[in-house]
Amino acid sequence: EPEVTQTPSHQVTQMGQEVILRCVPISNHLYFYWYRQILGQKVEFLVSFYNNEISEKSEIFDDQFSVERPDGSNFTLKIRSTKLEDSAMYFCASRGPGPPYEQYFGPGTRLTVT
Amino acid sequence: GESVGLHLPTLSVQEGDNSIINCAYSNSASDYFIWYKQESGKGPQFIIDIRSNMDKRQGQRVTVLLNKTVKHLSLQIAATQPGDSAVYFCAENMGNYGQNFVFGPGTRLSVLP
């Protein structure tokens, strides 16, 4: 069964450093998403991406964040200058044209900012 | 700053019993809802969805009920099994299918042997 993959599984970085979280969505999917989940809290939407552009973003997704689909398979989330409060699990998701509008989630990348 | 975690409501059920997990959603304009299951250390996994023009939808061992009048969703799991132990989230879509989903805080389901 096809699945969304994410690398790395755990990233430790120092405050102020840039990080890039990588995702390989399911191959025939067209809609891509990033979510984050701070430990013990609920899943929060960050951004959605379709047709090579951002279609929607939340208040969390400020100028420190960017997304890119550099080639036909990868989807990346960049945090330009990490802060302590960026520590969280980051989930990538993708979906097909729908219905159903099911988003398939990857296993997540745990980002720890020290 | 200090991060305060949510205290997740917990539902404990005996193996074989039925489980009912509830969710209150926030926006009366939401027209699409998904229930997700999240096991420890994994990403959310789709269980079942429902559109606002329905009030009930059944899947394999699961049923979702939607009451738009009181903005309430429930997930019923029949014959609960140990593998059902997880955190369950409802997610509502604010009127544009498949885009920004707002997740609820979740309920932890513990299945007792």
Interface residues (C-beta under 8 A of the other chain):
Chain A: V4 Y31 I38 L39 G40 Q41 K42 V43 E44 F45 S48 S55 E56 S58 E85 F91 A93 R95 G98 P99 P100 Y101 E102 Q103 Y104 F105 G106 P107 G108
Chain B: G1 S3 G5 L6 L8 Y32 I34 Y36 Q38 G41 K42 G43 P44 Q45 F46 D49 F89 A91 N93 N96 Y97 G98 Q99 N100 F101 V102 F103 G104 P105 G106
